[in-house]
Amino acid sequence: MRKTQQGFTLIELMIVVAIIGILAAVAIPAYKDYIARSQATEASVLLSGLKAPVAEYYNDSATLPNLTDINAIDGGKYVSTITADTANAAYVATFKSSGVAPQLINATMSLNYDTGTGKFTFGCSGISPTNIQPKNCN
């Protein structure tokens, strides 16, 4: 009785390696965009947390608050600072210069308050490309 050898040929192995390489070439950029999008969302979440305190403070005093007036968080893991620009009715989150996706380095996102209508809008002009901007960006 002769035993037949079983196994994969070199061509079959090379095809599998090529397929894995193609899948990796597609997946890595998509994963990097996913990471950048999740990091950008932190600024959106931090700024969204200011909506109720800012509106309440403005309704009570007819002036826009500084962050210390409403005991707001002024930074995060990827956001270095949040500043209040009360003259322009805006709160601006600035991303860190390191430890974030390259598209977000020193980028900014703003939360603007329309004192006439009481509505908030987000400005994401500092975050590019647009596919990594949070959904609430205008």
C-alpha positions as CSV (number, residue, x, y, z in Angstrom):
1,M,0.0,0.0,0.0
2,R,1.3,3.3,-1.0
3,K,0.4,6.4,0.9
4,T,-0.4,9.5,-1.1
5,Q,1.0,12.7,0.1
6,Q,-1.5,15.3,1.1
7,G,-0.9,19.1,1.5
8,F,-1.0,22.4,-0.3
9,T,1.0,23.2,-3.3
10,L,3.3,26.3,-3.5
11,I,0.8,28.0,-5.9
12,E,-2.1,27.5,-3.5
13,L,-0.1,29.0,-0.6
14,M,0.9,32.0,-2.7
15,I,-2.7,32.6,-3.7
16,V,-3.8,32.6,-0.1
17,V,-0.9,35.0,0.9
18,A,-1.9,37.3,-2.0
19,I,-5.6,37.4,-0.9
20,I,-4.6,38.2,2.7
21,G,-2.4,41.0,1.4
22,I,-5.2,42.5,-0.6
23,L,-7.6,42.3,2.3
24,A,-5.0,44.0,4.6
25,A,-4.5,46.8,2.0
26,V,-8.2,47.5,2.1
27,A,-8.7,47.1,5.9
28,I,-5.8,49.2,7.2
29,P,-6.9,52.6,5.8
30,A,-10.5,51.9,6.8
31,Y,-9.4,51.1,10.3
32,K,-7.3,54.3,10.5
33,D,-10.4,56.4,9.5
34,Y,-12.4,54.5,12.1
35,I,-9.9,55.4,14.8
36,A,-9.8,59.1,13.7
37,R,-13.6,59.3,13.6
38,S,-13.9,57.8,17.1
39,Q,-11.3,60.3,18.4
40,A,-13.1,63.2,16.7
41,T,-16.3,62.1,18.4
42,E,-14.8,62.9,21.8
43,A,-14.9,66.7,21.1
44,S,-18.5,66.4,20.0
45,V,-19.4,64.6,23.2
46,L,-17.6,67.1,25.4
47,L,-19.1,70.1,23.6
48,S,-22.6,68.5,23.7
49,G,-22.3,68.3,27.4
50,L,-22.2,72.1,27.5
51,K,-25.6,72.6,25.8
52,A,-27.9,72.4,28.9
53,P,-25.6,74.4,31.3
54,V,-25.0,77.1,28.7
55,A,-28.6,77.5,27.8
56,E,-29.7,77.5,31.5
57,Y,-27.0,80.0,32.5
58,Y,-27.9,82.3,29.5
59,N,-31.7,82.1,30.4
60,D,-30.9,83.0,34.0
61,S,-28.3,85.8,33.5
62,A,-28.6,86.9,29.8
63,T,-24.9,86.4,29.4
64,L,-22.9,83.5,28.2
65,P,-20.9,81.6,30.8
66,N,-17.2,80.8,31.0
67,L,-16.4,77.2,31.6
68,T,-15.6,77.9,35.2
69,D,-19.1,79.4,35.7
70,I,-20.8,76.1,34.8
71,N,-18.1,73.8,36.2
72,A,-17.5,72.3,32.8
73,I,-14.8,69.8,31.8
74,D,-12.1,71.6,29.8
75,G,-10.3,68.7,28.1
76,G,-10.2,65.0,27.5
77,K,-8.1,62.1,26.3
78,Y,-7.8,63.5,22.7
79,V,-9.0,67.1,23.3
80,S,-6.3,69.3,24.9
81,T,-8.5,72.3,25.7
82,I,-12.0,73.6,25.5
83,T,-12.2,77.4,25.6
84,A,-15.2,79.8,25.8
85,D,-15.3,82.5,23.2
86,T,-18.3,84.4,24.8
87,A,-17.9,87.4,22.5
88,N,-18.8,85.1,19.5
89,A,-21.1,82.8,21.4
90,A,-18.8,79.8,20.7
91,Y,-17.1,77.1,22.7
92,V,-14.1,75.6,20.9
93,A,-12.4,72.2,21.5
94,T,-8.8,71.9,20.3
95,F,-7.3,68.5,19.7
96,K,-3.9,67.6,21.1
97,S,-0.7,67.9,19.1
98,S,0.3,64.3,19.7
99,G,-1.4,61.0,20.5
100,V,-4.3,61.6,18.0
101,A,-4.9,60.7,14.4
102,P,-2.8,62.8,12.0
103,Q,-5.9,64.4,10.6
104,L,-6.8,65.8,14.0
105,I,-3.5,67.3,15.2
106,N,-4.3,70.8,16.5
107,A,-7.7,70.7,14.7
108,T,-10.7,72.5,16.3
109,M,-14.4,71.9,16.6
110,S,-16.8,74.5,17.8
111,L,-20.2,74.6,19.4
112,N,-22.0,77.8,18.5
113,Y,-25.0,79.2,20.4
114,D,-27.5,81.5,18.7
115,T,-28.8,83.6,21.6
116,G,-31.8,84.8,19.5
117,T,-33.2,81.3,18.8
118,G,-31.5,79.4,21.6
119,K,-30.2,76.8,19.1
120,F,-26.8,75.2,19.1
121,T,-24.8,74.3,15.9
122,F,-21.5,72.6,15.5
123,G,-18.7,73.8,13.4
124,C,-16.1,71.3,12.2
125,S,-14.2,73.3,9.7
126,G,-10.9,72.3,11.3
127,I,-11.5,68.6,10.9
128,S,-10.6,67.2,7.5
129,P,-11.4,65.1,5.5
130,T,-15.2,65.2,6.1
131,N,-15.6,61.4,6.4
132,I,-14.0,61.6,9.9
133,Q,-16.3,64.4,11.1
134,P,-18.9,63.5,13.6
135,K,-22.5,63.3,12.2
136,N,-23.6,66.5,14.0
137,C,-21.2,68.7,12.0
138,N,-22.7,71.2,9.6
